[in-house]
Every structure is written in C-alpha cells, then in structure tokens.
Amino acid sequence: MDTPLAKTVAYSNVFSYPLTLVELRRWLLGACLDDAFFDLRTLKYAMDTTKYFYHGFISPYISGDAPAFAHVFADLQRSRRASYRITQNKLKRARRAAYFFPHIPFVRFVGVVNRVSWGIARETSDIDFFIVAAAGRLWFTRFLVTGFATLFGWRPTADDAQDAVCLSFFVSDDSLDIGGLRYQDQDIHFAFWLYQLMPLYDVGGVYEQIMERNRWLLSFFRAPRHRQYARVRAPRSRVRIFFEWLLGGIIGEWLERSTRRYQTRILDQKYARLELPYPSAVVYDDNVIKLHWNDRRQHYFNVWQQHLKQLFP
C-alpha cells in the first residue's frame, strides 16, 4: 500500500518511533494532498480505519488486538520519553556551543540536524551541526569553527562520540540548494534530514532561504517548515563585525586559500583510504563540505522499502 500514511508510518518505524497525530501531520509524506487531508480529525478518521492506531499513537508494532500488545505499547512510551529527555539534554549542549558561534567571523547560520533535531537521540548520539558560511570564506570558516570546538574539547574522539559536536556539513551562503547531494531522486533520508533542520543561530533569514532554495523538498512534503522557526534572531557581535571587516580583502583571500590547501590535503588522504557507497557521501569544494564518511542513506531507504512491503502489503 503506497499511500502517504503508509509511507510516513513505515519510515518512522525504521527508527522504532511511534508517531502522534500531530507528528504525523507534521512529517506526512504527501506533497500532492489538499489542505482538508491535513486536518487532525481527518487524519484521525483515516488512522481509525487501520489497525495501527492505539491510544493516540501510530505504529506498525500495534495491532487490532490491543490488549495483547499493551506491553509493546508501554515499551514504546518509555522509549519515547527517554528519547525526549536525551534530546533535550543534547539540545542544551548544542545551544551552549552555538552561543559562541555569533562571534566567529563569516558564520551566517548554525542549526542541528539528524537525530537531535527529530527528537530521537540516543545516549550515544553525537550532535550534528549544519553550518552556513559567507561566500568565499567557506574553508576559513570551517578552520575557525573546528579549531574552536577542538580547543574546548567538543569534538568526537575515536573511542567516544557521545554528546560531541559533529561538524560534518558546511555550505556557502550562495550555494544553499543542496538537492544535488541526493544519492537518488527518492532520497527519503536526506529529505527528512534537511526538513528537520533546527536553527540555533541565523543572520539575515538564512533558514528561510534554505527552505526556499530547496524546493525539491516539495516532492516529499506539502510545504516548507520556515514558519515554525521564523522568530530565530542573531545576536549582534562587534568582534565578528570587526574581524569580517579586517579579513574581507586580500588577507582574507590568502587565509581562505591557505586553510583550503591545508584541510584538503588531510581530507584527500582519508578519502583515498575509504571506499564510499556513492559519490555524494563525501563532497568538498568551494561551495560545500559534506563529510559523511559513514553515509547510511541507502541503508535507510532499503529498510524503509522493506517495512513498507511487510507492514502495508
């Protein structure tokens, strides 16, 4: 059954995350559905006709024989509560880290993505950041941000990534359309990854620009999410303004070239040692730095398709 409801519930099942009706409406994979379908009463009626709606939650783990699955439902509730608590703790850490970003030259936007932004973080999860830098200063910005995070001991180590700051995605503010990084047109995980982007620091409405430039998301979802985060404000930093003025000319260009050579030399060595599943797993140039060395998008897509066939034949 290849319907918007089935596809959405099956995808949430990949992460063992039962949805509420509000969450179902928020994440519904129904780009062509009309407004009436997104009414909560309509959604509830639609889910009442299936066997997967129980006590306000939607999950393929729940069948029509509710008493027999009461223990499963209790486990799912505990799992959700634990994920919420863990996520909130990680968000506090992310906001503390992002507090310093407004003072770093050429940083235009900082957000969190992946498990933390969706609310399904685990104890062992790191915190994935999405950073937008000023055009022409991408590599210098990454050098400053990673150096700052290393200085404060926020970076993951080979043995421990829990609560670490993962700085694996940087993009220039003149290259915000990242649809070309999909490994295929129906890259469901990458669509959710970007759609769940949660801003922490924003200069000049960059978040709305990201949603506007990535119109390909509308082939998955009904509408951009920019309204939810429209009130994010960027603090004014005299330090950042001064150093951007100082490094805006020849000196800044020299630093950009130098830090690019230094970083790409290290990345080239790592890239040569690994066998990546597809070219878009790791990309680094003057427009984007995407370092997802363990890119699992194809795995999530395959599991999603399996769940869709098994749960909704």
N, C-alpha and C positions, 0 to 999 in steps of 0.2 A: 504494500500500500504506500505509494509515493505521494503522500499529501503533506502540506505544510506542518500539520500537527504531528504526523508520524515522524517526519524528518527531524523536527525540533526535539521531540521526546527521545528519539533514538540517539541523537547527538549528546544530549545531557546524560544519557545512560552510559556513554563512553567513559565518563568521569564519575559514575555512580552518584549522580547528583539529582535528586528528585526536585522537580520544579513546582512552584506555586502557580496559581493562575496569573498573578501579576508578573512573575518572571517569564511565564510562557508568552504573555503578550509582549513583553519587552524584547525577547530573543526570537520571536516567531519567524521562521524561515518562510515568509510569504510575501514576496515582493509584489505580486500582482493582485493581492487580496484587497477588497474595498474596505472602507472605514468601518462599516457595520460589523464586519467579522472580528474586529479588534475590541468590540465591546465586551466587558468581562462577563456579562450574562450570557452572551452568545457563545463565548469560549467555554463557559461552564456547561452549557447545554451540550455543546459538541463533545466535551470530555465525559459527561454523564452517560453518553451513548457508548462509551468504550469501557473496557474492564480495568483501565489503568488509573482511575481517579478514586482516591480514598482519603477522607479527612482533609480535603483541601490540597493534597499533593498529587502530582502526576509522576508516575514512574512505572516502567515495564516490570519492575520487581513485584508489583502489586497485582493480584488477580481478582476476579469477581468473588472468590471465596475469601472474603476479608478476614474472618477470624483465623483462618489457617495461616495468614500472612501478617498477623498482628506483631509477631516478634521481629519480622523483617522491617515492618514499618517503624517500630521502636528503634531499631538499629540505624535506620536511615535518619530519623530525627536526631539521634545522638550525633551522628556523623555530620549533619548539617550544623548543629550547634557548635561542635568542635571546630569545624571549618570557619565558621563565622568568628569565633573567638581568636583563632590563629590569624585569620586575615586581618582583623582589627589591630592586633599587636604588630603585624608586619607593616600595616599602613602607617602606624605611628612612627615606626622606624624610618619608613620611606619619607614621611613628611619632615622628620628631623634632618635627614640627609638633604632633602630638597630645600631646606631653609637656607643653606649656604650657596645654592646654585645661582640665585639672583646676583651674586657678587662676582661670578666668573664671567669674564668678557666673552661676548658673542653667543652666549646661550640664550635661545629665544623661547624654548618650550621644554618642559620636563613632565613626563607622565609615566604611569606604571601600566604594564600590560601583563597578559598571561594569567596565571592562577590567582594572583593577588587582586587584580582588577575585577575578576569574575567572582571572587569570594569563595574559591575552592582551594585555598592554600593548605598545604600540609606543614607539619612541624619542620620537615627537612627542606622545604622550599626556599629558594632564594627570592630576591625581589628584582624583577626585570624592569629596567627603565627604557623609556623611549625618549630620545633627546633630539631636538631640532637646533641646528647651529646656523649662524649667519652665513650667507653665500660667500664662498671664497675663504672661509676660515674653519672648514669642517675638521681638518686634521689637527689644527692647532687647538681647537675647542676640545676635541677628544683627548689630546695630550694633557690639557689642563684638568679636565674633569677626572680622568683616570688617575692622574698624579695626585690630585686632591683626595680622591677616595682611597688610594693606596696609603697616603700619609696618615689618614685617620683609621686605617685598619678595617675598611668596609668591604674590601674585595674578597671574593671567594678564594679558597685555597684548594690544593689537590685533595685534601682529606675532609674538608668541611665547607659546605656552601650554605648552610642554614643561616637565614636572615642576612646573607651577604648581598651587596649591591652588584647586580649584574648589568654591566654597561656594554651590551652587545648590539645596540642599534642606535645609530646616529644618521641623521639625514639633513641635507641642506634646505634652508627655507625657500629656495627657488626650485626645489625638486620634490615637492610634497606628495605627488602622485606616485605611490609605490605599488600600483597594481601590476607592474611588470615583474615584480618579485614573486608572484604566484608561480607555483610549480606546474599548475594546470588551471584551466578556467574555473573548474569547480573545486577550488582550494578552500574547503569549508573551514579548516582550522585557521588559516591565515585571515579569512574574513572575520571570524569571531575574534581573533587576536587583535585586529585593528578596531573593530566595532566596540570592543570593551575597553578601549583606551581611556584611562582616567587621568585627567590633567592635575598636576600639582603646582605648576608654575607656567605662566603664559604671558608673553609680551605681544601685545597688539592683536589679540584674537587669532593666534596660530591654530588653536584647536578647531575652530570653525573652518579655517582654511583647509586643514587636513581633511575634514569630513566633506567639504565642497569639492576638493580636487579628486578625491577617491570615489567618484560616482559609480564605479564598478560595484561598490557595496550594495547598491540598489538592485543588483541582480540576485542578491541574497535576502536583503531586509527591506522592509517597507519604507523607511525614512531614516535620514541621518539622526544621530543622537545629540547634536550640538546643543539643543535646548536644555538638557539636563545639567550641563556644566557651563552655562553661559555666564555665570557670575564669578568665575575664576579671575582673580586680579593679580597683577605683577607688582611687587614692591619696587619702589624706585631706589636704585643703588648708585650713589655717587662714585664708588670705587669702580663699578663696571663701566659707567659712562666715561670716566676719565681714561681708563685703560683702552677702551674701544677707540677713543679719540687718538690716543697715543700710538696705538698699533693699527690704525686704519690705513696707513700708507705703505711705503716701501719696507719699513721694518716688519710690519705685519705680513706682508707678502713673503719676505725672506723666512720668517718664522713658520709660515704655512708650508713652504717648500721643504724646509729642513725637517720639521716634525713629520711630514708625509714620508720623506725618504727613510727616516729612522723607523717609523712604525710599519711601513710596507715591507721593509727588509725582514722584520720579525715575523710578520704575517705570512710572507711568501714562504718562509722556511716551514712554518706549521702547515700551510696549505699543501705543500709538496709531500708531506708525510701522511696525509689523510686521504681516504677515498670517500668522497661525498656522494650522497644519493642522487643529487641533481644540482645543476649549476647555481640555482638561486638560493641554495642553502647558505653559502658564504659569498658575499659580494662586497668589494671595497674599491671605490674610485673617488672622484672629486665630488660626487653627488650623494652617495650613500655608503655607509659602513654597516653591513649586516653580518655579524659573526655568530651564526647559529651552527656551531660545529656539530652539534647533535640534533640536527633538524629532524623532527618526527612527524611532519605534516602528512606524509604519505601513509605512515602507520595509522594515524588517527583517521584518515579518510577511509582506509580499508576496514578498520574496526567499525566505523560508523556504518558503512555499507553492509557489513555482516549483521550488525544489530538490526538494521532496517529490514533485512530479509527475514531474520529469525523471529523478530518480535511483531512485525506487521506484514505477514505474508499476503 
